[in-house]
Amino acid sequence: MNFDINWVAGLVAGVAAMIPGAIIYSPKVLGVQWMKEIGTSPAKMKASGANPGVAVAKMFVISLANGLVASLVVWTAGASTFSDALLLSLVLGWFWVSASAMLVFFENRSSTWFGISALSHILTAAVIGVVLGLFVR
């Protein structure tokens, strides 16, 4: 098997992948509910010394890696249309969703937490797919 990757598309997809989470986890959308579901609050996070800037920086690195891995999968699979790239990215998103489902089973996470996480994963996979689709040759 020959591995192929579009580095530019992957990096652009990784940057764009930050958008759904920034929206979903903002306090004005579902951020407050999400914090409640994981048993924290802005005050508790501040008291624990959590640094949101460091967390976002780490997430950015992971997001870039996700974009690159998705690019690797899309190009190695031979996607030739926008729809191919979107579908393959959504298939990858399934693994994120199923990993969240496992946390519901083994960590007793709530269905509300799962819904918020699954929404984030699906929209993130879709954004990655759209960006990669725009780069299909």
N, C-alpha and C positions, 0 to 999 in steps of 0.2 A: 504494500500500500504506500502510495506517495502522499505525504502530508503537504497541505497547501494552506497558506494564510495570507490574508490581506491585512497587513499591519496597520495601515492608516485607518481602514474601515473599523478594525477591532478597537483601536484606541478611541476613535470618535464615538463608537457605540458604547464604550466604557464610560466616557464622559457623559453622554446622553442618558445612560442608565441611572445616573444619580437623580434625575429629575422626578421620576415617580415617587421615590422614597422621600425626597425633600417635600413634596406636596402631601403625601399620605400621612407622614409622621409629624407634620407641622401641627402646633397646638390648635390652630383654627380649623383643622380638618379632623384627623383621627388621632393625633399625637397624645392628647390628654387621655382619651379612652385607652390607647395602647399602654401608656404608663400605668394607668390603673390596673390593667390586666396583668402586667408584669410585677405589680406590687411596688411601684415607685412613684416619685413625683419630682418636679424640678427641685424642690427644697431638699428632698432626700438625696438626690444626685449631687447637689452642690455640697451638702454636708459630708458626703462620702469622699469628696475631693475629685469626683469625676470631671474630666475635661472634655467638653463637647467638641472642641476644636481638634483634639487628638483623635477622638472617635471618628469624626468626619474625615480626617486625613487617612486613617486606617481603612475606612470604608471606601474612600476614593481609590486606594491601591487595589483593593479587592474588586472594585467595580471595573477598573482597567483590566485586571486579569480575566474577569468574566467576559468582557467584550472581546478580548483576544482569544479566549477559548471558544467562544461562540463563532468567531471568525474562522478559527481553525476547523471547527466542525462543518460550518456552512460551505467553506471553500473545498475542504477535503471531500465532502459529500457530492460536490459538483453542482451546487445550486446554480441554476441558469436563469431564474426569474425572481422577481421581487417576492412572489408568493412562496417560492421554495425557501428563500432566506427567512421569511416570516414564520413559516411552518416549522422549520428546523429549530429556530430560536424558541418557539413556543414549546416544542418537544423538550428542549433543554430546561425550560421553565417548569415543566412537570416535575423534574427531579427536585427543584427547590421546594415546590408545593408539597411533594410527598415527604421530603425531609421535615417540613413543618408539621405535617400530620403525625409523623413519628414522635415529635415532641409532645403533641397532644396526648398520645397514648402513654408515653413513658415518663413525662414530666408533669402530667396532669394539667396541661395548659388548657385554657378555656376555648370554647368554640368561637367566642368573640375574638380572642387573640389570633386563632387560626384564620378567621375570616380576614382580619387586617393584614396578616402576614401573606396569606394567599393572594389577596388583591395586589399587594406590593410586588410579589414575585411575578404574577401574570403580567402586570403592566410593565414591569422592568424587562421581562423577556420580550414583550411586544415592541417596546422601544428599541431594544437591541436588534430585533428582527427588521424593523422598519429601516433603521440606519444601515444595517448590512444589505438590505434589499436595494437601497439607493446606490450601493456600490457594485451591484452585480454587473458583470461584464456582458 
